[in-house]
């Protein structure tokens, strides 16, 4: 069973960190990714650039509307994800609790539809 | 004794199905849901199996093991439903382990009791805590959404929708049906105990027993508390919760006098209490203490035990009561506990000191609409001779009372205070 761990955090918080703190944060994610991979649980991961780079597209009728900005303005922003393989929700929640994002934001856990 | 005609095949079948439903419903649901990971599917399959039993048994006779018959029928339905789903969706791979799990379960084999795993799934932290008790009442006891909605003050349709959504999450997000390792048990069991207590409290909130659904609910909660205490004998808090429920249920009938008027604990006749229930509660509480893992429910049960001792044997339990409230307050930080502790202190060290503590506790906004705290304040003020303020607090308490008998009791107190009594 695959679950996506979606990391939400306050982007501005990252900018307020000292370079040393940022390096520490990167190292924590690096170690987490390696632990997932070593356990055979890592399916995929990605880190998103800030919401300032986001563009949202909708097609309404015949018209394609392209809007500057993220889908929703929120206090904390979607900043990255992991897709993990886990036996059940408890196993996925254990991985979420180990994710550095759970400390400086929130990690939403959602099962993926299984594809054929 | 009057002769009764032998029951016809239909009545016999109905009676057998009913007996299997009462005794084994939760066990059957637990077994099927734990195998398939699909609580809603297990309930639906079992409902179909019961319907099939009522149709078949009058013709074929009641089988030797109704439970095994129902299990086989429900399993087949669950497998058929899963196969149909597998054909419809492209997600056949996902359903394969589910089918294998069900097919591996032998027909009619002695049914292992997976109800603890079922209760843990119903009270999983990934599910809305407000739904833990309703889910458990439905899955383990087979109560319907209309009855559950009624006692939790939610419309049957809304309750039904919430339960359906929660069960879909259990299936799709794969909430596990598993019993944790011994060291993780206390933490995982805690929401289960809270849900059982919530069900009990809803049942308790109708002291007159005028609402049959609520009266029944207190009994169902006792059943659940017994079940958890039996399935998790190493959990001190599971034993504590059972002792607490037994202690308070033992006094249920005495909460009203012969005229149906509200009788507070100190006005009740201990002879009307259920002595067997109290004795059982005491035995269980001692067993819990032997497990050396103190918790909230054991402390609350110990408080009830002290109340019972004081009223039944005239033992002075005032110092012990304050000490128990101290421990409970340290553990929960609850403003309600703080208010109760203030009353216990008033008994031990006088109304002045109790009132000061009660006023400090009342700083918490959560107590502003808490009727017993206002009634307590009225009582302490009246003991101190501050009659006008006492009447004011008593009026507030009466205005907040939801139970008509309690309101009538407080109005009587108010009249006495205003008359200078």
Boltz contact constraints between the chains, C-beta under 6 A:
constraints:
  - contact:
      token1: [A, 1]
      token2: [B, 174]
      max_distance: 6.0
  - contact:
      token1: [A, 88]
      token2: [B, 174]
      max_distance: 6.0
  - contact:
      token1: [A, 88]
      token2: [B, 176]
      max_distance: 6.0
  - contact:
      token1: [A, 89]
      token2: [B, 126]
      max_distance: 6.0
  - contact:
      token1: [A, 89]
      token2: [B, 173]
      max_distance: 6.0
  - contact:
      token1: [A, 89]
      token2: [B, 174]
      max_distance: 6.0
  - contact:
      token1: [A, 89]
      token2: [B, 175]
      max_distance: 6.0
  - contact:
      token1: [A, 90]
      token2: [B, 176]
      max_distance: 6.0
  - contact:
      token1: [A, 111]
      token2: [B, 172]
      max_distance: 6.0
  - contact:
      token1: [A, 111]
      token2: [B, 173]
      max_distance: 6.0
  - contact:
      token1: [A, 114]
      token2: [B, 91]
      max_distance: 6.0
  - contact:
      token1: [A, 114]
      token2: [B, 93]
      max_distance: 6.0
  - contact:
      token1: [A, 114]
      token2: [B, 94]
      max_distance: 6.0
  - contact:
      token1: [A, 116]
      token2: [B, 90]
      max_distance: 6.0
